[in-house]
Amino acid sequence: QDTIFKMESFSQFYLAVSGCPLPCPQHAAACTEASIRFLEAAHKVLRPDGNATTIRVGLSSGPVCAGVVGTAKPRFSVFGDTVNTASRMASTARVSRSSRRYIHMSAFSAAQLTPAFLQNIEQQSNLRFSLRGTLSIKGKGDMDTYVLSDVKQAGA
């Protein structure tokens, strides 16, 4: 929890990072755990129509550029291909609902997650890791992507 930093939020977008400005070898695991907490919290918030809030989650790992931007209202921000890829993972993710959680990630993020971590996530959160497949990602081309999604229940 101490390695996740909120960077920006605007419109329907929320950007959080791990491993910046301080390196964090388990950044992908930290972001995955934070994503699970975001999903759980969002599903407890009811919209005006009475339905639970739905969100899309996208993760990517890699280098970023960081710095202070703006003059009237300066803020620290991160930029680069990793941020763009995370945004693309979110925009191509399936919508998560209270009955169906879904975390979409790049192959590089997926490679950072250990088998022991993934087994623990499956046991603790009932989320299974799998290859989503090769998707055509705007500005990136074809990419292999991965998901953590709810384990199907027998008879469901």
Order of alpha helices (4+ residues) and beta strands (2+ residues): beta-beta-alpha-beta-beta-beta-alpha-beta-alpha-alpha-beta-beta
